[in-house]
Amino acid sequence: MPGYQFKMTTATIAVERPDDMTVFQVPAGASVTVLGQLRGNRLVDVNWEGRSVMMFGRDLHDSAERIV
């Protein structure tokens, strides 16, 4: 699913990469672009507002809707 875009329906936890490992929330209504493969509940690389972050695949499945 690389390149697919999702719109967050609820605020969801993400981790900033590569060195910080800062945890924050991507707000509801935000769009993210998947950069890796969605495989269950594993972390997947996504782009959010030009930032490289990681989110759990399950969170994308449960808290977002695919828009592209």
C-alpha positions, -999 to +999 in steps of 0.1 A: +000+000+000+028+025-004+015+058-017-020+054-003-034+083+016-055+082+046-075+108+065-075+103+103-110+101+118-097+102+153-064+116+168-038+088+167-004+082+183+027+084+160+064+083+167+088+107+150+119+093+132+147+087+129+166+098+161+141+115+184+115+087+189+092+115+201+056+103+207+028+127+197-007+126+183-017+131+146-050+150+149-083+139+135-088+153+100-050+151+092-039+133+060-010+108+060+007+091+031+018+055+037+055+050+027+058+013+036+037-019+037+007-022+061+011-055+079-012-061+108-002-041+139+034-035+129+048+000+127+046+015+092+064+046+079+041+075+069+045+111+058+025+136+077+030+173+068+064+166+054+075+147+085+086+111+085+067+093+113+057+058+122+022+047+131+008+013+139-009-003+109-039-012+131-043+024+141-046+033+104-071+006+099-092+015+129-088+053+130-085+064+094-103+062+061-084+057+028-088+086+004-065+077-024 
